[in-house]
Amino acid sequence: MARRLTRIPFFVLLMAIGSAAMMLPAVHALVREDWLTSRTFLYGAILGLVLSLLVGLATANYRPASVPRSQLSALVAAFTVLPVMFAIPFHEVIGTTSFLNAWFEMVSSFTTTGATVYDNVFRLNESLHLWRATVGWLGGLLIWITAVSILAPMNLGGFEVRSPSILGEGGARLSQITRVADPSERLVRYAARLLPIYTALTGLLWLGLVAAGDRPFVAFCHAMSTLATSGISPVGGLRNDESGLLGEMLIVMFSVFALSRLTFGRNLFGDQGGRLMRDPELRMGLALVLIVPGLLFMRHFVGAVEDRAEADLPEAFAALWGALFTVSSFLTTTGFESRYWLGAADWSGLETPGLILVGLALIGGGVATTAGGVKLLRVYALWMHGKRELERLVHPHSVGGDGIEARRIRREGAFISWIFFMLFALSVTAVMLALSLTGVQFEVAMTLTVAALSTTGPLAEIGAQYPISYAGIPDPAKAVLAAAMVLGRLETLAIIALLNPSSWRS
């Protein structure tokens, strides 16, 4: 069975899986006696499976000249073409929206961005909300699997920072496409290993949220959105659910899987894993989650004491927790806002600057996780390089220690991280320029660009001075943002590796 799956093109497999997933909202709508929604998704599933079967039969014996390049091309097509298939039943059920809006919604969900053009959650029925969360969950699973089976062997997606074959130790090769043996077999093998873990974690969080008081439907959507870091909510955010503080604590606990790949898959990524608490990504992520909320809390605490001459302990704890949860959520690019986030401003009379959340979303989570952004490992490499340079200013003849891998990270790893950071900055500039040409104001364009490239859709509502509605931007701007979401999800180095002329030569 596994060998037969390796003969089918990767994109065709994704088509079949996406079509089969339409049965979930179809069954859900059937239980709710929403016959129109159930029929629409059922017909979409049948047509999608038939189309996948026909394309699979036609391409079963096709062997591309470069299998790794074809896998990268399939990833690009998955995040651009598959949302068209996902949007067809979504558009038909709503009936009062444009197909561009439906496609934008599916691109946002599949790239785990979570940006929505439907500000009023009651405009969509529960089955459509379930479909949005399911598409986001599938996108997160796709990132898990392709990171280990496609991106890791090519030294892309952040793996280039720790690779011994980057500049200085194996030639100047930003991608190693010709070194991959059989990505198709890797896809099937690692999918079989990661799918049970991903599903089990989602199920555990779902049961925990139900026990905390959420409705099973809301808990299921929030559980899928947490593991996928999509931030999709059928009730407009966590402040409208029923699980309260306990539910937010559970979500924070499961957000750790977006900080480090070692939390769910050791010895899968070619770097021999290691002890979890010694992982630089997890340590830097936990440091940010503790330091940034602490600074925010001290700012509000000083403001509250100056205003009232006394501190209210319950309000102080609520302000601290609201900062800790929201900071961890935006660091992992999930985008959930704590119900206590705005209470801190009411307690101290000081507003919390949204630019902090923008910076956290830019940093992002761990390599090979569902989080977006620049990634913690690249930031860690730049930090270690800067620290070492400062040491050399004080002691010019000192010798850096910590082993071969640490020296590689702060030298070659920092070099490639700086290249990626510059490419990311150029991407921000290009997307902002494109949005400005469509008529979007500069401040709005900056926030929307960061939200798209870091795959943190709710940043537009919370990170800006005034909430930004995706429904209010022009249609050309939505197309630009959709392209930026795909670019942010796949990262610039993967696109450059795909467009590298040497990889197209037979």
PAKOLRO-482064 format. One line per 10 residues: their letters; for each residue x, y, z of C-alpha. Coordinates in Angstrom, 3 decimals. Layout:
a) X Y Z; ... .
END
This chain:
marrltripf) 0.000 0.000 0.000; 2.778 2.420 0.911; 4.618 1.672 -2.329; 1.472 2.391 -4.339; 1.082 5.728 -2.615; 4.621 6.702 -3.592; 3.676 6.288 -7.258; 0.921 8.886 -7.026; 1.991 12.534 -7.428; 2.116 14.434 -4.147 .
fvllmaigsa) -0.358 17.076 -5.274; -2.915 14.425 -6.273; -2.676 12.878 -2.800; -3.330 16.291 -1.269; -6.347 16.727 -3.542; -7.783 13.403 -2.405; -7.179 14.126 1.288; -8.731 17.583 1.007; -11.762 16.177 -0.797; -12.248 13.453 1.802 .
ammlpavhal) -12.043 16.065 4.564; -15.193 17.695 3.155; -17.146 14.791 4.596; -16.610 16.182 8.096; -18.660 19.387 7.621; -21.111 17.389 5.505; -21.808 14.982 8.371; -21.874 17.839 10.875; -24.455 19.723 8.802; -26.463 16.514 8.410 .
vredwltsrt) -26.661 16.141 12.185; -27.761 19.770 12.432; -30.376 19.111 9.719; -28.833 21.778 7.507; -29.579 19.974 4.266; -28.155 22.587 1.890; -24.763 22.700 3.600; -24.626 18.920 3.915; -25.446 18.340 0.232; -22.992 20.974 -0.944 .
flygailglv) -20.035 19.535 0.938; -21.044 15.972 0.056; -21.136 16.812 -3.641; -17.830 18.660 -3.279; -16.241 15.604 -1.678; -17.535 13.264 -4.382; -16.443 15.508 -7.251; -13.048 16.096 -5.647; -12.412 12.383 -5.087; -13.467 11.523 -8.640 .
lsllvglata) -11.217 14.237 -10.042; -8.337 13.018 -7.867; -8.895 9.461 -9.101; -8.878 10.500 -12.748; -5.782 12.674 -12.391; -4.095 9.953 -10.343; -4.724 7.334 -13.031; -3.448 9.679 -15.716; -0.235 10.499 -13.851; 0.445 7.221 -12.053 .
nyrpasvprs) 3.496 6.374 -14.187; 4.804 9.931 -14.438; 8.351 10.306 -13.175; 9.634 13.896 -12.980; 13.230 14.656 -13.853; 13.769 16.153 -10.397; 11.612 14.646 -7.674; 12.609 17.170 -4.956; 11.814 20.085 -7.278; 8.449 18.529 -8.071 .
qlsalvaaft) 7.742 18.251 -4.348; 8.463 21.947 -3.829; 6.281 22.785 -6.816; 3.515 20.652 -5.305; 3.784 22.615 -2.049; 3.389 25.917 -3.889; 0.418 24.514 -5.806; -1.073 23.132 -2.600; -1.215 26.557 -0.957; -2.528 28.321 -4.060 .
vlpvmfaipf) -4.590 25.855 -6.116; -6.072 23.610 -3.415; -7.805 26.574 -1.728; -9.768 26.982 -4.958; -11.202 23.501 -4.461; -11.797 24.196 -0.772; -13.549 27.480 -1.572; -16.138 26.056 -4.004; -18.491 24.499 -1.404; -17.728 27.333 1.015 .
hevigttsfl) -18.800 29.892 -1.582; -21.907 27.947 -2.604; -23.172 27.611 0.971; -22.792 31.307 1.824; -24.255 32.506 -1.454; -23.780 36.199 -0.626; -20.014 36.551 -1.000; -17.589 36.777 -3.885; -15.462 33.825 -4.856; -12.348 35.926 -4.223 .
nawfemvssf) -13.372 36.316 -0.587; -13.988 32.570 -0.292; -10.609 31.774 -1.878; -8.867 34.317 0.380; -10.509 32.675 3.398; -9.294 29.230 2.376; -5.747 30.435 1.613; -5.698 32.093 5.021; -6.908 28.924 6.720; -4.652 26.500 4.837 .
tttgatvydn) -1.540 28.599 5.490; -2.585 28.689 9.195; -2.807 32.493 9.040; -6.338 32.793 10.400; -7.207 36.107 8.725; -10.914 36.341 7.941; -13.026 38.707 5.865; -16.131 37.735 7.841; -15.937 39.961 10.905; -19.398 38.890 12.026 .
vfrlneslhl) -19.022 35.270 13.108; -22.783 34.751 12.891; -22.661 35.231 9.127; -21.200 31.726 8.872; -22.977 28.680 10.230; -21.213 26.190 12.475; -20.417 23.799 9.636; -18.564 26.541 7.756; -16.618 27.430 10.891; -15.778 23.744 11.253 .
wratvgwlgg) -14.558 23.679 7.647; -12.309 26.703 8.257; -10.801 25.052 11.348; -10.398 21.729 9.521; -8.592 23.332 6.578; -6.267 25.108 9.013; -5.648 21.841 10.871; -4.780 20.077 7.610; -2.416 22.910 6.714; -0.617 22.500 10.018 .
lliwitavsi) -0.301 18.757 9.510; 1.079 19.366 6.016; 3.760 21.641 7.467; 4.762 19.029 10.037; 5.127 16.290 7.444; 6.799 18.275 4.670; 9.259 19.877 7.083; 10.830 16.541 7.947; 10.376 14.790 4.589; 11.070 17.611 2.097 .
lapmnlggfe) 12.577 20.716 3.683; 14.997 19.034 6.103; 16.933 17.055 3.442; 17.191 20.237 1.343; 18.446 22.330 4.287; 15.509 24.720 3.982; 12.934 26.098 6.394; 15.498 26.858 9.113; 17.464 23.604 8.942; 20.209 25.421 7.041 .
vrspsilgeg) 21.253 27.132 10.296; 22.512 23.895 11.874; 23.529 22.083 8.717; 27.212 21.103 8.396; 26.972 21.567 4.623; 26.320 25.269 4.536; 28.882 27.899 3.709; 32.319 27.034 4.949; 31.883 23.257 5.398; 30.536 21.926 2.193 .
garlsqitrv) 30.536 24.617 -0.429; 28.276 27.560 -0.999; 24.987 25.729 -1.390; 21.860 27.336 -0.092; 19.837 24.334 -1.165; 20.836 20.720 -1.694; 18.083 19.512 -3.953; 20.231 16.939 -5.756; 21.086 15.120 -2.498; 17.565 13.929 -1.689 .
adpserlvry) 17.187 10.197 -2.249; 13.420 9.476 -2.371; 11.114 12.137 -0.954; 7.995 10.137 -1.840; 8.937 7.309 0.508; 9.879 9.830 3.188; 6.484 11.509 2.874; 4.606 8.263 3.447; 6.900 7.064 6.244; 6.865 10.277 8.259 .
aarllpiyta) 3.177 10.876 7.665; 2.506 7.526 9.320; 4.636 8.593 12.309; 3.446 12.170 12.763; -0.275 11.848 12.013; -1.072 9.837 15.195; 0.875 12.340 17.333; -0.844 15.344 15.758; -4.274 13.746 16.079; -3.708 12.589 19.656 .
ltgllwlglv) -2.552 16.024 20.805; -5.601 17.620 19.204; -7.880 15.085 20.868; -6.312 15.603 24.291; -6.695 19.367 24.091; -10.280 18.963 22.883; -11.165 16.776 25.868; -9.440 19.215 28.212; -11.367 22.201 26.858; -14.642 20.291 27.092 .
aagdrpfvaf) -13.868 19.418 30.701; -13.074 23.095 31.331; -16.582 24.058 30.250; -16.511 24.708 26.500; -19.146 23.326 24.151; -17.718 20.309 22.291; -17.971 22.081 18.926; -16.184 25.219 20.141; -13.585 23.141 21.997; -12.913 21.065 18.872 .
chamstlats) -12.349 24.155 16.697; -10.109 25.798 19.295; -8.108 22.595 19.757; -7.466 22.284 16.021; -6.604 25.982 15.781; -4.134 25.751 18.672; -2.195 22.807 17.261; -2.189 24.368 13.793; -1.496 27.892 15.177; -4.244 29.216 12.898 .
gispvgglrn) -6.140 31.198 15.545; -9.520 30.339 14.004; -12.458 30.667 16.400; -16.167 30.058 15.719; -17.173 32.459 18.511; -14.937 35.417 17.724; -12.096 34.617 20.129; -11.423 33.101 23.527; -13.121 35.967 25.341; -16.457 34.597 24.102 .
desgllgeml) -15.956 30.946 25.093; -16.956 29.310 28.367; -13.763 27.574 29.521; -12.324 30.730 31.103; -8.927 30.766 32.756; -8.571 26.974 32.811; -9.110 26.789 29.054; -6.449 29.413 28.426; -4.018 27.498 30.634; -4.591 24.359 28.597 .
ivmfsvfals) -4.013 26.235 25.351; -0.745 27.674 26.690; 0.418 24.181 27.643; -0.188 22.861 24.134; 1.357 25.953 22.522; 4.766 24.581 23.509; 4.589 22.284 20.461; 4.975 25.399 18.292; 8.207 26.425 20.033; 10.395 23.414 19.315 .
rltfgrnlfg) 10.245 20.411 17.009; 11.833 18.292 19.759; 8.547 18.396 21.675; 6.893 16.055 19.185; 9.600 14.463 17.064; 13.100 13.644 18.222; 15.725 12.186 15.871; 13.456 12.872 12.878; 15.205 15.900 11.447; 18.772 14.765 10.878 .
dqggrlmrdp) 20.311 16.753 13.752; 20.117 13.934 16.301; 17.626 15.820 18.454; 19.054 16.189 21.951; 17.713 16.974 25.377; 14.554 19.039 25.243; 15.520 21.561 27.904; 18.842 22.194 26.167; 17.163 23.032 22.885; 18.018 26.690 22.082 .
elrmglalvl) 14.647 27.341 20.464; 12.655 26.202 23.477; 14.883 28.082 25.905; 14.692 31.309 23.915; 10.933 30.929 23.480; 10.370 30.371 27.195; 12.642 33.316 28.000; 10.580 35.607 25.776; 7.322 34.278 27.249; 8.587 35.121 30.756 .
ivpgllfmrh) 10.530 38.343 30.186; 8.141 40.242 27.893; 5.013 39.690 30.056; 7.081 40.596 33.126; 8.049 43.922 31.603; 4.480 44.602 30.507; 3.199 43.734 33.969; 5.684 46.045 35.676; 4.598 48.872 33.378; 0.943 48.359 34.250 .
fvgavedrae) 1.772 47.819 37.917; 3.572 51.156 38.186; 0.693 52.873 36.398; -1.882 51.284 38.696; 0.041 52.192 41.882; 0.500 55.793 40.756; -3.188 56.068 39.909; -4.701 54.327 42.942; -1.906 54.321 45.516; -2.609 50.613 46.042 .
adlpeafaal) -2.557 47.372 44.072; -5.544 45.088 43.657; -4.150 41.529 43.728; -6.898 39.863 41.631; -6.594 42.561 38.973; -2.804 42.319 39.128; -2.909 38.543 38.567; -5.386 38.982 35.702; -3.112 41.561 34.071; -0.075 39.275 34.427 .
wgalftvssf) -1.890 36.258 33.022; -3.388 38.250 30.156; 0.079 39.426 29.126; 1.624 35.955 29.466; -1.059 34.211 27.428; -1.245 36.814 24.665; 2.537 37.034 24.348; 2.885 33.246 24.045; 0.013 33.121 21.550; 1.525 35.737 19.239 .
ltttgfesry) 5.037 34.330 19.612; 3.723 31.039 18.264; 1.801 33.055 15.596; -1.530 31.640 16.800; -3.090 35.016 17.500; -5.510 34.178 20.303; -6.161 37.098 22.650; -6.654 36.480 26.346; -9.897 37.643 27.908; -7.730 39.494 30.436 .
wlgaadwsgl) -5.568 41.315 27.876; -7.668 44.487 27.764; -8.299 44.320 31.522; -4.681 45.270 32.154; -5.248 48.604 30.412; -8.376 49.230 32.487; -6.455 48.350 35.657; -3.518 50.693 35.073; -5.002 53.265 32.719; -2.128 52.615 30.260 .
etpglilvgl) -2.549 51.122 26.807; -0.442 48.150 25.799; 1.529 48.994 22.638; 0.562 46.633 19.832; 4.038 46.976 18.317; 5.235 44.434 20.897; 2.886 41.835 19.414; 4.112 42.732 15.921; 7.690 42.069 16.991; 6.790 38.761 18.624 .
aligggvatt) 4.947 37.612 15.502; 7.985 38.514 13.386; 10.213 36.344 15.605; 7.796 33.416 15.359; 8.123 29.903 16.752; 10.352 26.915 16.172; 11.742 25.361 13.017; 9.605 22.563 11.522; 6.600 23.583 13.602; 3.311 25.077 12.490 .
aggvkllrvy) 4.423 28.548 13.641; 5.498 31.185 11.144; 7.813 34.181 11.382; 11.586 34.372 11.098; 11.884 31.421 13.534; 13.579 31.245 16.916; 16.615 29.300 15.687; 17.627 32.060 13.285; 17.185 34.691 15.992; 19.261 32.530 18.334 .
alwmhgkrel) 22.065 32.251 15.760; 22.172 36.039 15.337; 22.097 36.500 19.114; 25.021 34.105 19.656; 26.996 35.743 16.865; 26.462 39.201 18.363; 27.396 37.952 21.821; 30.602 36.403 20.493; 31.565 39.595 18.648; 31.133 41.610 21.837 .
erlvhphsvg) 33.357 39.131 23.671; 36.021 39.556 21.009; 35.893 43.332 21.455; 36.778 42.885 25.132; 39.145 39.913 24.663; 40.437 39.973 21.036; 42.491 36.784 21.404; 39.829 34.712 23.150; 38.714 31.361 21.740; 35.006 30.578 21.538 .
gdgiearrir) 33.984 27.305 23.138; 30.786 25.261 23.457; 31.725 22.762 20.773; 31.686 22.432 16.997; 27.937 22.828 16.576; 27.810 26.032 18.625; 30.656 27.524 16.572; 28.883 26.524 13.368; 25.652 28.178 14.490; 27.246 31.494 15.477 .
regafiswif) 29.401 31.659 12.322; 27.908 30.031 9.226; 24.478 29.728 10.856; 24.426 33.427 11.695; 25.539 34.262 8.151; 22.694 32.353 6.503; 20.267 33.666 9.127; 21.252 37.221 8.261; 20.697 36.466 4.569; 17.217 35.168 5.358 .
fmlfalsvta) 16.495 38.182 7.550; 17.443 40.505 4.693; 15.258 38.535 2.270; 12.408 38.743 4.773; 12.892 42.512 5.051; 12.867 42.821 1.260; 9.675 40.760 1.161; 8.081 43.115 3.697; 9.083 46.083 1.540; 7.762 44.528 -1.665 .
vmlalsltgv) 4.415 43.523 -0.142; 3.965 46.939 1.482; 4.681 48.621 -1.856; 2.169 46.377 -3.635; -0.482 47.106 -0.997; 0.187 50.832 -1.254; -0.354 50.666 -5.012; -3.804 49.170 -4.373; -4.785 52.158 -2.233; -4.027 50.853 1.279 .
qfevamtltv) -2.601 53.409 3.720; 0.990 53.051 4.900; 0.282 52.144 8.544; -2.397 49.653 7.556; -0.144 48.164 4.862; 2.660 47.621 7.377; 0.435 45.766 9.839; -1.232 43.657 7.138; 2.143 42.772 5.620; 3.576 41.532 8.909 .
aalsttgpla) 0.365 39.633 9.638; 0.513 37.879 6.254; 4.236 37.088 6.121; 4.290 35.859 9.721; 0.988 33.935 9.205; -0.611 35.730 12.171; -3.938 36.958 10.814; -5.424 38.292 14.103; -2.483 40.701 14.330; -4.422 43.125 12.116 .
eigaqypisy) -7.131 43.471 14.744; -5.022 43.463 17.919; -1.576 44.688 16.896; -2.667 47.891 15.169; -3.636 51.113 16.918; -7.132 50.726 15.510; -8.589 47.341 14.474; -8.186 46.622 10.764; -10.916 44.745 8.905; -9.867 42.471 6.063 .
agipdpakav) -13.318 42.958 4.561; -12.650 46.660 4.070; -9.533 46.370 1.912; -9.726 46.341 -1.918; -9.886 43.077 -3.840; -6.403 43.526 -5.402; -5.013 43.964 -1.884; -6.603 40.660 -0.854; -4.836 38.927 -3.738; -1.518 40.486 -2.672 .
laaamvlgrl) -2.047 39.375 0.921; -2.922 35.837 -0.200; 0.371 35.657 -2.118; 2.183 37.023 0.938; 0.615 34.321 3.122; 1.938 31.617 0.796; 5.358 33.278 0.726; 5.413 33.520 4.507; 4.350 29.902 4.896; 6.911 28.445 2.471 .
etlaiialln) 9.633 31.035 3.227; 11.759 32.908 0.722; 14.653 30.432 0.623; 12.327 27.634 -0.517; 11.001 29.812 -3.345; 14.563 30.711 -4.366; 15.539 27.025 -4.316; 12.549 26.266 -6.536; 13.511 29.010 -9.005; 17.207 28.103 -8.978 .
psswrs) 18.134 27.403 -12.645; 20.529 24.604 -11.672; 17.667 22.579 -10.190; 15.776 22.674 -13.498; 18.629 21.190 -15.518; 18.406 17.509 -16.310 .
END
